[in-house]
């Protein structure tokens, strides 16, 4: 391999690494925003459930409030976990994408 080829390969790899880093940063910010939003909404719904629970006039009403809260919390958790899973898949795809050409070139040279 000549010096020019080595230099070009180094430049290509650096460009791919910087593109991958940019994609990772963008997706990590989306994941952090999703987690922060979930945490905020979870605390708000918990506080609202406590208010309803405190104002319940009977044990049946308290059990109903608790049951509704638990069902809602579970459904929200599953939805958010699914969303986070999708964000992590996107992160992996975006991080890999800049290196596809590099790997293809390396495989062709062998």
N, C-alpha and C positions, 0 to 999 in steps of 0.2 A: 504494500500500500504506500503510495507516495505521500509526501508532506501535505500537498494540496488536498488529497483525499482525506487524510487524517483531520486536517483543519475543517473541512466541509462536514465531516462526520461529527466532529466536536460541536460545530455551530448548530447542526441539525438536532443533536441531542440536547443542547442547551435550550434551543427554541422549544422543543417538545416539553422539556422539564418546566420551563416558565409557563407555557400554556396549561400544562397539567396543574401547576401550583395555583394559577388563576382560577381554574375550574373548581379546584378543591376549596379555595377560599370562598368563592361565591356560594357553593353548595353548603359549606359549613355554616355560613351566615344564615342560609335558609333553614337549616336544621336548628340552629340556635334560636331563631325567631319562632319557629314552630314550638319548641320546647317551652320558651318563655310565655308564649300565648296560651299553651295548654296549662301551664302552672297558674297563670293569672285567672283563667276561666275556672279552673278547678277550685281555687280558693274562693272565688266569688260564689260558685254554686254550693260549696260547703257552707259558707256563711249564710246563704239564703236558706239552706236546709235547716241549719241550726235555729234560725229565726222562726221558721214554720214549726219546728219541733217544740220550741219554747212556748209558742202560742197554742199548741194543741190542747184541747179541752178534755180529751179522753185518751185512754191507752190505745184504743182502736185507731183513732186519728193519728197518734204518734207512730204507731206501727205502719200505717199507710204512708205517712210522710217519709219514714225511714226506707220503706220498700221502694218508693218512687225515686228517692235519691240514689239508692244503691243501683237500681236498674239504669238510671240516667248516667251515673258515674261509670258503670261498666261499659255501656254503649259508647260513651265518649272516649274512654280509654282505648277500646278496640279500634275505633275510627282513627284516633291519633296514632296509635301504634302502626296501623296500616299505612298512614300517611308518612310516618317517619321511615318505615321500611322502603317505601317508594323513593323517598329523598336519598336514602343511603345507596340504593341501586343506581339512581341518577348520578350520585357522586362518583361511584366506581366507574360508571360508563364514561363520564366526562373526564375523569382523571386518566383513563386508559386511551381515550381517543387520540390525543396528540402523539402517542407512541406507536400507533398502528402502522404508520408509514415506516418508522424506524425498524420495527420488527420485521416487516415485509421485506425491506431492503436487506436486512441481515440474513434472512432466510434465503433470499435469492442468491446471495454471494457464496453461500456454502455449497 
